[in-house]
């Protein structure tokens, strides 16, 4: 469970860490050992990655083990440059995916292990809604078909590799859930610190069949489970509001900031040095505009004279009503209700001989997609929109994605501390003269094994 005490300073509620990771093996899951997320495909294909001030260091990646139970990670689809990602998957000797659906990353795996959804887990668990709310979920249905939870899968792998699963994973799911529940804390009403959220009795512990101690909290465990949510009560004038820099603003001499000067630094050599050490770019210590890799300047062949280039439009990849990122994109009813339309201004469409509903080919420096166009006055001329998260459906012969996955168009440009360039790139648009595909709600579902 994530602790919610991060950049906001004081907050009202947090969930304790579950203790499910053995300190002997560290917290390596999904961290890529310092590798920037956007460099994964290049690291596989080119055998090197950026290691901060050390520059490029060699690596030899031959296998990908991609198990993301609950998180719903669809990394092949949601990392920039899908074409490069597919190439990387095919170069690897072995790819294992654990999933609840045949998502894009599982479509290109050698083995797909069916994992349980959160609603199939007997132990349940905690989720955060916002810094003032904690959710408790429980099992809705037993695991369907052959689905297993990720802990079961990895314990079985340990057994087959002659490793002791109890040493590597000493805590059961039930014990992890209890640790989360017992460790959840809520800020005291006077803002002075935290107290346990839940009252847990000896009978509660016995019923769960785990090890633990009774404790006194703000609400009972049974109340929390029955309601499924705890929301911190708020009122005008309470002690939970936090204003960053308030003390410094009121008395800068008595309350200096933790900078070299003790003040707000417009010229910040410290920040510049930190960013430069990551190895992706050099950031000047004074605030100034830095043209992005594929910003508005990239739409011009000659920016000073205003001559447009090969990719004259700025694509913005928006969130879309059909799905949450890539989640639910496989639901036919949502596909029908919210078609994956490409949105542009009628002025840009007229210059290209396009009308509303035409299928268009959208191409960037990194890939091509085909989607129907929707003309909207609300879109600024020179700018176009496409919703992120569609599951890539690549035609290998044409090298075109007919689903309209935005990361088919976005390229990998890690900058700063390795930030991902998901949200924008330069494109050109023209009328699609090939075969018109069916609307995607009519496409066959990705079902790997049919029921007998």
Secondary structure, DSSP 8 states (H G I E B T S, - for coil): -----STTSS-SEE------S-TTT-S-TTTGGG--GGGHHHHHHHSEEE-GGG-EEE----EEEEE-TTT---HHHHSS-HHHHHHHHHHSSEEEEEESS--HHHHT-SEEEEB--GGG-SS-EEEEEETTEEEEE--SS---TT-B-HHHHHHHHHHHTT--HHHHS-S-HHHHHHHHHHH-EEE-TTSS-EEESEEB-HHHHHHHTS----B--SEEHHHHHHH-EEE----TT-TT---TTHHHHH-TTTS--SSSSSS--SB-HHHHHHHHHTSS----SB------TTSGGGGEEETTTTEE-SS-EEEEEE--TT-BTTBTTT-HHHHHHS---EEE-HHHHHHTT--TT-EEEEE-SS-EEEEEEEE-TTS-TTEEEEETT----EETTTTEESS--GGGT-----BTTTB---SEEEEEEEE--S-----GGGS----SS---
